[in-house]
Amino acid sequence: MNENQNTKKLLEGIPQSIVPMVIESGARGERAYDIYSLLLKERIVFLGTPINAQIANLIVAQILFLAREDSEKDINLYINSPGG
């Protein structure tokens, strides 16, 4: 699963009107990201739901993706979950 597929899975069931968009300006112009994609780009994994098998797999996939991108850089995991 790539970063975009992970984000789409993560956002299933969340009304799109409440997922903030962030505009990032760079040398190649402006780009809009949903907040979860921007966090992942910054090596931040956010767990904000009860944990089940699907959520656990998504979190592991994100961590593995980031580790593959750069195994030396830190990955920050923020947890706001009642458990599972």
N, C-alpha and C positions, 0 to 999 in steps of 0.2 A: 504494500500500500504506500502511495506517495503522500507527501505533505498535504496536498489539496484533497485527496480522498479521505485522509484522517480528519481534516477539518470538517468536511461535509458530514461524515459520520457523527462527529462530536456535536454538530449543530442540529442534527435531526431532533425534532420535537421542540426546539426552541423557536418561538416566533421571531422571524427575521427582523421585525421592527425593533426588537430590544437588543440585538447584537450590534454594538457600536462599530462604526467604520472609522478607520484612521487613514489620513492622507499623509503619505511620505514623499517628500521632494528630494530628488537626486539629480545627478548629471544627465540622466536619461528622461527627465521629466517627472511628473507626479504619478503616483500609483496609490490606489485605494486598497486597503487590507481590512478584513474583518479583524477584530481585536485578537481573536485566538490565533490566527495565522501570524500576526505581528509578534505575539508573545513567543510562538514557536520559533520564529526567525531569530529572535533574541535569546534563544536557548532556555526559554521558560516554559515549563509544563504545568498546567493548571488543572487540578482535580476539584471540581465543584459540585459533584453529584454523589448520590449513594453508589457504592461500588458493587458491580455485578460482573459477570464474565466478559461482557462486551466492553464495558468501560475499562476493565483491567487490561484487556487486549489492546485497546486504543492507547492507553498510557504506556504500555510496554513498547508498542510500535513507535510511538513518538520518541521515547528514550533511545531505542535502538537506531532510529534514523539519525538523531543528533549525535550519537556516539560514532556512527559511521561517517558523518560529515567531518567531525574533528574529535578524535578520541582524547585529546589533551585538554580541551576546554571544559569548564564546569557546565553542568546542567542544573538549573534551579527548579525544584519541584515545590509548588505551593498547593497545600491541601486545605480545603474547606468542605469537608464531607462528614456526614453523620455515621459513616461506616458502610457496612453491607452484609 
